[in-house]
């Protein structure tokens, strides 16, 4: 009887615990974002108070980070993880739309202004390009932009000049033997090197940059592979995150970099008296976007929608940009005023594509806000879809056959060190054994 009573109590406690957890989940916002991609103190931590002010409801934030788009997607698609709001990149948003993994964002915020309307029309147009082919989906119903940027060369001007990097062809220049760090991201690398591989066709008007980036063919994959294989001795390493740190420490000449990482590295380098610069080569580049979405399996969709709206507030957009170095898609007057700093940026840029007709001469940071002449050479990166397998095979061949001589020498030296250490250990062991035999013979 006593045992039955204890079991009953345990069952009741378990049921109560489950109920409490369920209630907590209804008042929890699960955010899944890239690492180092938000102002934790001034933006994220203040969301619960703002949400309470707007709705009268309580919410607690569970914040988790990911470092690879595909791993995040797998958790949602296969694991049915109940994240409420996630920040994938453009090609993953495109794939999630195609796989029906997203919910519409409810933009009825009551008396709270709809700050999502402050997203630059330029970004809205690019996001619409993510719509699955043949569909009439309005992408802005399912995702709101967060940050954006370009891909280019981050470089040390004391070691390499801007003129030497005006083309992506610098990747194959023998003078950069073992001096280049490349992104370990096959889509990003492909989408810029394909522009170099087809530079003549682009110049003759036979193909556009957008067509090259969006429509992947075996021939285009092969031509990109040929360029990358020709550059194998120049590549010191493949990286996702540490390249910017190596550059900031002055340990590398150049790095194929995302503009936000470049901005971060430049600021870090300045603190130790090192100058770094960034440029987009003449052939062009990709223009990439990350955006907020509410996945199919989300639970707290109301708080998720309010969170997305909160992130679009101009003051929060500015705080996030100052913290992480990337550029918000928000194009409000407050953001334009923040970006316009003649003392810091003497050169005036034409940013009408982003801020509108009033932005013909803005003294903005060219890394964060490229001139219209740069944007005209950029194309949106897309999901490789059915071509992903062939792209990955190419990437495997390139990286597998891409040990630079510097890396080979390092590996050889490590192996030799191990061999020498083993030989020394064996010799010492034999000496000790010989000494022990002599001692034993004396004792006899």
C-alpha positions as CSV (number, residue, x, y, z in Angstrom):
1,X,0.0,0.0,0.0
2,X,2.9,2.3,0.9
3,X,4.5,1.5,-2.4
4,X,1.3,2.2,-4.3
5,X,1.0,5.6,-2.5
6,X,4.5,6.5,-3.4
7,X,4.0,5.6,-7.0
8,X,0.8,7.6,-7.1
9,X,2.6,10.7,-5.7
10,X,5.4,10.3,-8.3
11,X,2.9,10.0,-11.1
12,X,1.1,13.2,-9.9
13,X,4.4,15.1,-9.6
14,X,5.4,14.0,-13.1
15,X,2.1,15.1,-14.5
16,X,2.4,18.4,-12.7
17,X,5.9,18.9,-13.9
18,X,4.8,18.2,-17.5
19,X,2.0,20.7,-17.2
20,X,4.3,23.4,-15.7
21,X,6.8,22.8,-18.5
22,X,4.0,23.0,-21.1
23,X,2.9,26.3,-19.6
24,X,6.4,27.6,-19.6
25,X,6.9,26.7,-23.3
26,X,3.8,28.8,-24.2
27,X,5.6,31.8,-22.6
28,X,9.0,30.9,-24.0
29,X,10.5,32.3,-27.2
30,X,13.1,29.9,-28.7
31,X,15.4,31.9,-30.9
32,X,18.0,30.1,-33.2
33,X,20.6,32.4,-34.7
34,X,24.2,32.5,-35.9
35,X,26.8,33.0,-33.2
36,X,27.9,36.6,-32.5
37,X,25.1,37.9,-34.6
38,X,23.1,40.1,-32.2
39,X,23.7,42.7,-29.5
40,X,23.0,40.4,-26.5
41,X,22.9,43.1,-23.8
42,X,21.2,46.0,-25.4
43,X,18.8,44.2,-27.8
44,X,18.2,40.6,-27.0
45,X,18.0,40.9,-23.2
46,X,15.6,43.8,-23.4
47,X,13.1,42.0,-25.6
48,X,11.0,40.5,-22.7
49,X,10.4,44.0,-21.2
50,X,9.5,45.5,-24.5
51,X,7.1,42.5,-25.3
52,X,5.4,43.0,-21.9
53,X,4.9,46.7,-22.6
54,X,3.4,46.0,-26.0
55,X,1.2,43.0,-25.2
56,X,0.9,42.8,-21.4
57,X,2.2,39.2,-21.6
58,X,5.3,37.6,-20.2
59,X,7.9,35.9,-22.3
60,X,11.3,34.4,-21.6
61,X,13.9,33.9,-24.3
62,X,15.8,30.7,-24.9
63,X,18.7,31.7,-27.3
64,X,20.7,29.1,-29.2
65,X,23.2,29.4,-32.0
66,X,24.3,27.4,-35.0
67,X,27.3,27.7,-37.3
68,X,26.1,25.8,-40.4
69,X,22.8,26.5,-42.3
70,X,22.4,22.8,-43.2
71,X,22.6,21.6,-39.6
72,X,20.0,24.0,-38.6
73,X,17.7,23.0,-41.5
74,X,18.2,19.3,-40.6
75,X,17.1,19.9,-37.0
76,X,13.8,21.5,-38.3
77,X,13.2,19.3,-41.3
78,X,14.1,15.9,-39.8
79,X,14.0,16.6,-36.1
80,X,10.9,18.8,-36.1
81,X,12.6,21.1,-33.6
82,X,10.1,23.7,-32.3
83,X,12.2,26.8,-32.7
84,X,10.0,29.8,-32.9
85,X,12.2,32.2,-34.9
86,X,15.3,31.3,-36.9
87,X,17.8,33.3,-39.1
88,X,18.8,31.3,-42.2
89,X,20.6,32.5,-45.3
90,X,18.9,33.2,-48.6
91,X,19.4,29.9,-50.3
92,X,18.1,28.0,-47.2
93,X,15.1,30.3,-47.0
94,X,14.5,29.4,-50.7
95,X,14.8,25.7,-49.8
96,X,12.5,26.0,-46.8
97,X,9.9,27.7,-48.9
98,X,10.1,24.9,-51.4
99,X,9.8,22.3,-48.7
100,X,6.8,24.1,-47.0
101,X,8.7,24.5,-43.7
102,X,7.7,28.0,-43.0
103,X,4.6,29.7,-41.5
104,X,3.3,33.1,-42.5
105,X,4.4,36.0,-40.2
106,X,1.3,37.6,-38.6
107,X,2.0,41.4,-38.9
108,X,-1.1,42.5,-36.9
109,X,0.8,44.1,-34.0
110,X,-2.2,46.0,-32.6
111,X,-1.1,49.5,-31.4
112,X,2.5,48.6,-32.0
113,X,3.9,50.1,-35.3
114,X,4.8,47.6,-38.0
115,X,8.6,48.2,-38.3
116,X,9.0,45.5,-40.9
117,X,7.8,48.2,-43.4
118,X,11.2,49.9,-42.9
119,X,13.0,47.2,-44.8
120,X,14.7,48.6,-47.9
121,X,12.8,48.0,-51.2
122,X,16.2,46.8,-52.5
123,X,16.2,44.0,-49.9
124,X,12.5,43.2,-50.5
125,X,13.2,42.8,-54.3
126,X,16.1,40.4,-53.6
127,X,14.1,38.4,-51.2
128,X,11.3,37.9,-53.7
129,X,13.9,36.3,-56.0
130,X,14.0,33.5,-53.4
131,X,10.4,32.4,-54.3
132,X,10.3,28.8,-55.7
133,X,10.2,28.8,-59.4
134,X,6.6,28.5,-60.8
135,X,5.0,29.7,-57.5
136,X,3.1,32.9,-56.7
137,X,4.5,33.0,-53.2
138,X,5.0,36.5,-51.8
139,X,8.3,35.9,-49.9
140,X,7.7,38.9,-47.5
141,X,4.8,37.0,-46.0
142,X,7.2,34.3,-44.8
143,X,10.5,36.0,-44.0
144,X,11.8,39.5,-43.1
145,X,15.4,40.4,-43.8
146,X,17.9,40.9,-41.0
147,X,21.5,41.5,-42.3
148,X,23.1,41.6,-45.8
149,X,26.4,42.1,-47.4
150,X,28.9,41.1,-50.2
151,X,31.8,38.8,-50.6
152,X,35.2,40.2,-51.5
153,X,38.9,40.3,-50.7
154,X,40.0,41.2,-47.2
155,X,43.7,42.1,-47.5
156,X,46.7,43.6,-45.9
157,X,47.8,46.6,-48.1
158,X,51.3,46.5,-46.7
159,X,51.7,43.1,-48.4
160,X,49.4,43.2,-51.4
161,X,48.0,46.2,-53.4
162,X,44.4,46.9,-54.3
163,X,45.3,46.8,-58.0
164,X,46.6,43.2,-57.6
165,X,43.2,42.2,-56.3
166,X,40.9,43.9,-58.8
167,X,40.2,40.4,-60.3
168,X,39.2,37.1,-58.7
169,X,42.0,35.8,-60.9
170,X,44.4,36.9,-58.2
171,X,43.6,33.5,-56.6
172,X,45.9,31.8,-59.3
173,X,48.7,34.4,-59.2
174,X,52.0,32.6,-58.3
175,X,53.1,35.6,-56.2
176,X,50.4,34.6,-53.6
177,X,51.9,31.2,-53.0
178,X,50.5,29.9,-49.7
179,X,49.2,33.4,-48.8
180,X,45.4,33.0,-49.3
181,X,42.7,31.9,-46.9
182,X,39.5,30.7,-48.6
183,X,36.0,30.3,-47.3
184,X,35.1,26.7,-46.7
185,X,31.6,27.3,-48.2
186,X,31.2,25.9,-51.7
187,X,28.2,28.0,-52.7
188,X,29.9,31.3,-51.8
189,X,33.1,30.4,-53.5
190,X,31.4,29.0,-56.6
191,X,29.2,32.1,-57.0
192,X,32.2,34.5,-57.2
193,X,34.6,32.3,-59.1
194,X,32.0,31.5,-61.8
195,X,31.9,35.2,-62.5
196,X,35.7,35.2,-63.1
197,X,35.5,32.0,-65.2
198,X,32.9,33.5,-67.5
199,X,34.2,37.1,-67.4
200,X,34.6,37.2,-71.2
201,X,31.1,35.9,-71.8
202,X,29.7,38.5,-69.4
203,X,31.7,41.3,-71.2
204,X,30.2,40.2,-74.6
205,X,26.7,40.2,-73.2
206,X,26.3,36.4,-73.8
207,X,25.3,35.7,-70.2
208,X,24.4,37.8,-67.1
209,X,25.8,37.4,-63.6
210,X,22.4,36.4,-62.2
211,X,22.1,33.6,-64.8
212,X,25.5,32.3,-64.0
213,X,24.9,32.2,-60.2
214,X,21.3,30.9,-60.4
215,X,21.6,28.3,-63.2
216,X,24.3,25.7,-62.3
217,X,25.4,23.4,-65.1
218,X,28.1,20.7,-65.3
219,X,30.2,22.9,-67.6
220,X,30.1,25.8,-65.2
221,X,31.0,23.5,-62.3
222,X,34.0,22.2,-64.3
223,X,35.2,25.6,-65.2
224,X,35.1,26.8,-61.6
225,X,36.9,23.6,-60.5
226,X,39.7,24.3,-63.0
227,X,40.2,27.7,-61.5
228,X,40.3,26.4,-58.0
229,X,42.7,23.6,-58.8
230,X,45.0,26.0,-60.5
231,X,45.0,28.0,-57.3
232,X,45.8,25.0,-55.0
233,X,49.4,26.1,-54.1
234,X,48.2,29.6,-53.1
235,X,45.6,28.4,-50.6
236,X,47.0,28.3,-47.1
237,X,43.7,27.0,-45.7
238,X,40.0,26.6,-45.9
239,X,38.0,28.4,-43.1
240,X,34.6,29.5,-42.0
241,X,35.5,31.7,-39.1
242,X,39.2,31.8,-38.2
243,X,40.3,33.6,-41.4
244,X,39.2,37.0,-40.1
245,X,41.1,36.4,-36.9
246,X,44.3,35.4,-38.7
247,X,44.0,38.6,-40.8
248,X,43.4,40.7,-37.7
249,X,46.6,39.4,-36.2
250,X,48.6,40.0,-39.4
251,X,49.2,36.3,-40.1
252,X,47.8,36.2,-43.6
253,X,48.0,38.4,-46.8
254,X,44.4,38.0,-48.0
255,X,41.2,36.2,-47.3
256,X,38.1,35.7,-49.4
257,X,35.7,37.2,-46.8
258,X,32.2,38.2,-46.1
259,X,31.9,41.9,-45.8
260,X,30.7,41.8,-42.2
261,X,33.7,39.6,-41.2
262,X,35.9,42.0,-43.0
263,X,34.5,45.0,-41.1
264,X,35.1,43.1,-37.8
265,X,38.7,42.2,-38.7
266,X,39.5,45.8,-39.8
267,X,38.2,47.1,-36.5
268,X,40.2,44.5,-34.5
269,X,43.3,45.1,-36.5
270,X,43.1,48.9,-35.9
271,X,43.4,48.3,-32.1
272,X,46.8,46.7,-32.6
273,X,48.0,49.3,-35.2
274,X,47.4,47.1,-38.2
275,X,45.7,48.3,-41.4
276,X,43.4,46.0,-43.4
277,X,41.2,46.8,-46.4
278,X,38.4,45.3,-48.4
279,X,37.3,45.4,-52.0
280,X,34.9,43.6,-54.4
281,X,36.7,42.5,-57.6
282,X,35.7,43.9,-61.0
283,X,34.0,40.7,-62.2
284,X,31.5,41.1,-59.4
285,X,30.3,39.1,-56.5
286,X,27.4,37.7,-54.7
287,X,25.1,39.8,-52.5
288,X,23.8,37.7,-49.7
289,X,21.0,38.0,-47.1
290,X,20.0,36.5,-43.8
291,X,16.4,36.7,-42.7
292,X,14.1,35.9,-39.9
293,X,11.6,33.1,-40.4
294,X,9.0,31.2,-38.3
295,X,9.4,27.5,-38.9
296,X,6.5,25.1,-39.4
297,X,6.9,23.5,-36.0
298,X,7.1,26.8,-34.0
299,X,5.0,27.0,-30.8
300,X,5.1,30.7,-29.7
301,X,4.3,32.3,-33.1
302,X,3.0,35.5,-31.6
303,X,6.1,36.3,-29.7
304,X,8.1,35.2,-32.7
305,X,6.3,37.8,-34.9
306,X,6.8,40.5,-32.3
307,X,10.5,39.6,-32.0
308,X,11.0,40.0,-35.8
309,X,9.2,43.4,-35.6
310,X,11.4,44.4,-32.6
311,X,14.5,43.6,-34.6
312,X,13.4,45.9,-37.3
313,X,13.2,49.0,-35.0
314,X,15.8,51.5,-36.2
315,X,17.4,51.9,-32.8
316,X,17.8,48.1,-32.6
317,X,19.1,47.8,-36.1
318,X,21.8,50.4,-35.3
319,X,22.8,48.7,-32.0
320,X,23.1,45.4,-33.8
321,X,25.2,46.9,-36.6
322,X,27.5,48.5,-34.1
323,X,28.0,45.3,-32.2
324,X,28.5,42.8,-35.0
325,X,29.8,44.8,-38.0
326,X,27.2,43.5,-40.4
327,X,24.6,45.7,-42.1
328,X,20.9,45.8,-41.4
329,X,18.3,45.8,-44.2
330,X,16.5,48.6,-42.4
331,X,16.6,51.8,-44.5
332,X,14.9,54.4,-42.2
333,X,16.0,58.0,-41.9
334,X,17.6,57.2,-38.5
335,X,19.8,54.5,-40.1
336,X,20.8,56.8,-43.0
337,X,21.8,59.5,-40.5
338,X,23.8,57.0,-38.6
339,X,25.6,55.7,-41.7
340,X,26.4,59.2,-43.0
341,X,29.7,60.2,-41.4
342,X,31.9,62.5,-43.5
343,X,34.8,62.6,-41.0
344,X,35.1,58.8,-40.9
345,X,34.3,58.3,-44.6
346,X,35.5,61.2,-46.8
347,X,34.4,59.5,-50.1
348,X,30.7,60.0,-51.0
349,X,28.8,57.0,-52.2
350,X,25.6,56.7,-54.3
351,X,23.3,54.6,-52.1
352,X,20.0,55.5,-53.8
353,X,19.4,51.8,-54.4
354,X,19.1,51.3,-50.7
355,X,18.0,54.6,-49.0
356,X,16.2,56.2,-52.0
357,X,16.6,59.4,-54.0
358,X,18.0,61.4,-51.0
359,X,21.0,59.2,-50.9
360,X,23.0,60.3,-53.9
361,X,26.1,61.3,-51.9
362,X,26.3,59.5,-48.6
363,X,29.6,59.4,-46.6
364,X,29.1,55.8,-45.5
365,X,31.5,53.0,-44.9
366,X,32.0,51.4,-48.4
367,X,32.4,47.9,-46.8
368,X,29.0,48.1,-45.1
369,X,27.2,50.1,-47.8
370,X,28.7,49.5,-51.3
371,X,28.3,52.1,-54.0
372,X,25.6,51.4,-56.5
373,X,28.4,50.7,-59.1
374,X,29.4,47.7,-56.9
375,X,25.9,46.4,-56.4
376,X,25.3,46.5,-60.1
377,X,28.0,43.8,-60.4
378,X,26.5,41.6,-57.7
379,X,24.0,38.7,-58.0
380,X,21.9,36.9,-55.4
381,X,23.1,33.4,-54.5
382,X,20.6,30.6,-54.8
383,X,20.0,27.0,-53.6
384,X,21.9,24.6,-55.7
385,X,18.9,22.1,-55.5
386,X,19.4,19.0,-57.5
387,X,23.0,20.1,-58.4
388,X,24.1,20.0,-54.8
389,X,25.5,16.5,-55.1
390,X,27.7,17.4,-58.1
391,X,28.7,20.7,-56.4
392,X,29.8,18.8,-53.3
393,X,31.7,16.3,-55.4
394,X,33.6,19.1,-57.1
395,X,34.3,20.7,-53.7
396,X,35.6,17.4,-52.3
397,X,38.0,17.1,-55.3
398,X,39.2,20.6,-54.9
399,X,39.9,20.4,-51.2
400,X,41.2,16.9,-51.3
401,X,43.8,17.9,-54.0
402,X,44.5,21.2,-52.4
403,X,47.3,20.9,-49.9
404,X,49.6,23.8,-50.5
405,X,53.3,23.2,-50.3
406,X,53.4,25.2,-47.1
407,X,50.8,22.8,-45.6
408,X,52.7,19.8,-47.0
409,X,55.9,21.0,-45.4
410,X,54.1,21.4,-42.1
411,X,52.7,17.9,-42.3
412,X,56.2,16.5,-43.3
413,X,57.8,18.3,-40.4
414,X,55.2,17.0,-37.9
415,X,55.7,13.4,-39.2
416,X,59.5,13.7,-39.0
417,X,59.2,15.1,-35.5
418,X,57.1,12.1,-34.5
419,X,59.6,9.7,-36.1
420,X,62.5,11.4,-34.4
421,X,60.7,11.4,-31.1
422,X,60.0,7.7,-31.5
423,X,63.6,6.9,-32.4
424,X,64.9,8.9,-29.4
425,X,62.5,7.1,-27.1
426,X,63.7,3.7,-28.5
427,X,67.4,4.6,-28.2
428,X,66.8,5.7,-24.6
429,X,64.9,2.6,-23.8
430,X,67.8,0.4,-25.2
431,X,70.3,2.4,-23.2
432,X,68.3,1.9,-20.0
433,X,68.0,-1.8,-20.7
434,X,71.7,-2.1,-21.4
435,X,72.5,-0.2,-18.2
436,X,70.2,-2.5,-16.2
437,X,72.0,-5.6,-17.6
438,X,75.4,-4.2,-16.6
439,X,74.1,-3.5,-13.1
440,X,72.7,-7.0,-12.8
441,X,76.0,-8.5,-14.1
442,X,77.9,-6.6,-11.4
443,X,75.6,-7.8,-8.7
444,X,76.3,-11.4,-9.8
